[in-house]
Amino acid sequence: MASAIRGIHAHVGIVTSDLDAAMASVGGMLGLTWEEPFDGALAPPFATGDGAPTPGLRRTTTSLGGPMRIELLEGQPGSVWQTTALAELHHVAYWVEDVTGTARAMVDDGWTVEVTIMDDDSRPSLFAYMTKPGEARMEITTQP
């Protein structure tokens, strides 16, 4: 039996090849305004589930308002966020109380940590993308 994610829906993530164009397109289509884009070079290093370094983000932004937010992500070449599309559904995100514990429970249920930011003990912290064959990619993340 699948374990349920105990959390609150945070956002839907969309990857893009051009953040500015996606902000105009998706924002215009859905009537959204955006936070100032965040420079991905300022983010902590990303790692795969086994701790290997992985390419990160170029830039990202999140829609303002709600109740459902949209996150746009433009990835570096070779990253999990790289795409040639203007806007491609990437993940569904949930705020959880304990990223490490939730990731552990999901792994026990057959999920894999795809990308995360590791804590000092090499465990998922802040966020983790979780994948499982036949399932949508899920992000578990801490609430800001």
SVG drawing of the C-alpha trace seen along z (x, -y; Angstrom):
<svg xmlns="http://www.w3.org/2000/svg" viewBox="-6 -41 36 43">
<polyline fill="none" stroke="black" stroke-width="0.4" points="0.0,0.0 1.4,-3.4 2.2,-5.8 0.5,-9.2 2.5,-12.4 1.7,-14.2 2.0,-17.8 0.3,-20.8 0.4,-21.5 3.0,-24.1 3.2,-24.5 3.4,-23.0 6.8,-23.1 7.3,-23.9 10.6,-23.7 11.5,-26.1 14.3,-26.8 13.7,-30.5 12.5,-31.9 11.6,-35.4 9.6,-34.0 7.9,-31.5 7.0,-34.2 5.3,-36.1 3.6,-33.1 2.4,-31.2 1.8,-34.5 -0.3,-35.8 -2.3,-32.6 -3.0,-32.2 -3.1,-35.9 0.0,-35.5 2.6,-37.9 6.0,-36.7 8.6,-37.2 11.9,-38.6 13.8,-35.8 16.4,-34.1 19.9,-33.5 20.5,-29.7 24.2,-30.3 23.3,-31.5 21.7,-28.2 23.5,-25.6 25.0,-22.7 22.6,-20.1 23.2,-16.3 21.7,-13.1 20.3,-10.7 23.6,-8.9 25.4,-12.2 27.0,-12.8 27.1,-16.5 24.6,-17.4 24.2,-20.6 21.8,-23.1 19.5,-26.0 20.2,-29.0 17.2,-31.0 13.8,-30.3 10.8,-32.3 7.4,-31.6 4.0,-33.2 2.6,-35.7 -0.7,-35.1 -2.5,-31.8 -3.9,-29.6 -2.0,-27.5 1.4,-28.7 3.4,-28.0 7.2,-27.7 9.2,-28.2 12.7,-26.7 15.4,-27.2 18.1,-24.6 21.7,-24.4 22.7,-21.9 22.7,-18.3 20.4,-19.2 17.1,-17.7 15.6,-21.0 17.0,-21.2 14.4,-21.2 14.0,-22.5 10.3,-23.4 9.0,-26.8 6.9,-25.3 6.8,-21.6 5.2,-20.2 8.0,-18.9 6.7,-18.2 4.1,-18.7 5.5,-20.0 4.3,-19.6 5.5,-21.4 6.3,-18.8 7.4,-19.0 10.5,-16.8 12.1,-16.5 14.6,-13.8 12.0,-11.7 9.5,-12.0 12.2,-11.1 13.1,-8.1 9.5,-6.9 9.0,-7.4 12.2,-5.4 10.8,-2.6 7.8,-2.8 9.8,-2.3 10.6,-6.0 14.1,-7.2 15.7,-10.5 16.4,-12.1 17.9,-15.5 18.2,-17.1 20.3,-19.4 22.2,-17.3 22.6,-18.2 25.9,-17.7 25.0,-14.0 24.4,-13.4 20.7,-13.2 18.0,-15.1 17.3,-18.5 15.4,-21.6 13.9,-19.8 14.0,-16.5 12.7,-15.4 11.2,-11.9 10.6,-9.6 8.9,-6.2 8.2,-4.3 4.6,-5.1 4.2,-8.0 4.5,-11.8 7.7,-13.4 7.1,-14.8 9.0,-17.5 9.0,-17.5 10.2,-20.8 10.3,-22.9 7.8,-25.7 9.4,-29.1"/>
</svg>
